[in-house]
Amino acid sequence: MTILDKIVANKKREVAAAKKRTSYIALEESEYFHRDTYSFKEFLLDPARTGIIAEFKRKSPSKGIINDKVRVSAVTTDYAAAGASALSVLTDRKFFMGRKADLVKARSVNNIPVLRKDFMIDEYQVIEAKSLGADIILLIAAILSPAEIDTLAKLAKSLGLNVLLEVHNLEELERSINPNLDAIGVNNRNLADFTVSVETSYQLAKHIPAEFMKISESAISDPETIRQLKLAGFNGFLIGETFMKQADPGQAMRDFVAQL
Ligand SMILES: O=P(O)(O)OC[C@@H](O)[C@@H](O)c1c[nH]c2ccccc12
């Protein structure tokens, strides 16, 4: 069983439990469920911002604890002030030490798009994402069939959410492409064995149709990489660990952005 299989198996149990605890009706009673969302594309293309999607991540299966000493409100507002185009907040508890409450907190103190970073496998999680205050959901091609991607993306669009599809290779990209997506993210990390290479982004860039925003995800640790990725056509850059591994992630992002 790969780590991804374990994460998905656990997620199925979590979603079943969440459905019992909180009904669809209760989710739709959240004030966030009835709000207008921010446009991911607009913030990515805003020349006053950096294109960076700055992630709040305490722990990961590949690195263990990255930083469990910082607060989501301080870090995410610092990220936004440093020029983030969007925020990414992990809500998986078991493998990433995230909490749904982290997303609610990030939403309540920021006015830029927020991505719910989790393993979406069920329509319930899409409704839940909106009710927690997310603007963007992530769909991971490695764990979803094309039919599932279609269903989840259509539901997300009907709620005004933006959809980011994550792929790691050409086969995933070609089978998963769907008109209901807003952005395609190339994950430079192989979720099956955790190896990383930014080359993955350069290789797949030319295969991503022009109508989708292009995002490069993971293992970005240097401003020069962002300059190169921009030349290759990328609009967004998802960065977690490079900032989170520092005692002050917001300061780490300011220092990074100063070198862009
Ligand atoms: O910490 P990094 O290497 O900068 O990576 C951030 C982000 O891309 C990574 O956390 C991620 C990409 N896809 C995911 C899917 C689930 C959980 C996490 C991820």
The ligand as a Tripos MOL2 file, in Angstrom:
@<TRIPOS>MOLECULE
LIG
   19    20     1     0     0
SMALL
NO_CHARGES

@<TRIPOS>ATOM
      1 O1          6.1930   22.1900    0.7470 O.co2     1 LIG1
      2 P1          6.4090   22.3040   -0.7350 P.3       1 LIG1
      3 O2          7.4490   21.3560   -1.2480 O.co2     1 LIG1
      4 O3          6.6610   23.7290   -1.1420 O.co2     1 LIG1
      5 O4          5.0380   21.8570   -1.4410 O.3       1 LIG1
      6 C1          3.8360   22.6030   -1.2850 C.3       1 LIG1
      7 C2          2.6640   21.8500   -1.9360 C.3       1 LIG1
      8 O5          2.8770   21.8040   -3.3110 O.3       1 LIG1
      9 C3          2.5080   20.4420   -1.3610 C.3       1 LIG1
     10 O6          2.2160   20.5860    0.0000 O.3       1 LIG1
     11 C4          1.4220   19.6080   -2.0280 C.ar      1 LIG1
     12 C5          1.1970   19.5190   -3.3710 C.ar      1 LIG1
     13 N1          0.1600   18.7110   -3.6300 N.ar      1 LIG1
     14 C6         -0.3350   18.2500   -2.4720 C.ar      1 LIG1
     15 C7         -1.4420   17.4160   -2.2390 C.ar      1 LIG1
     16 C8         -1.7430   17.1470   -0.9340 C.ar      1 LIG1
     17 C9         -0.9820   17.6470    0.1190 C.ar      1 LIG1
     18 C10         0.1020   18.4820   -0.1070 C.ar      1 LIG1
     19 C11         0.4430   18.7860   -1.4140 C.ar      1 LIG1
@<TRIPOS>BOND
     1     1     2 2
     2     2     3 1
     3     2     4 1
     4     2     5 1
     5     5     6 1
     6     6     7 1
     7     7     8 1
     8     7     9 1
     9     9    10 1
    10     9    11 1
    11    11    12 ar
    12    11    19 ar
    13    12    13 ar
    14    13    14 ar
    15    14    15 ar
    16    14    19 ar
    17    15    16 ar
    18    16    17 ar
    19    17    18 ar
    20    18    19 ar
@<TRIPOS>SUBSTRUCTURE
     1 LIG1         1 GROUP 0 **** ****
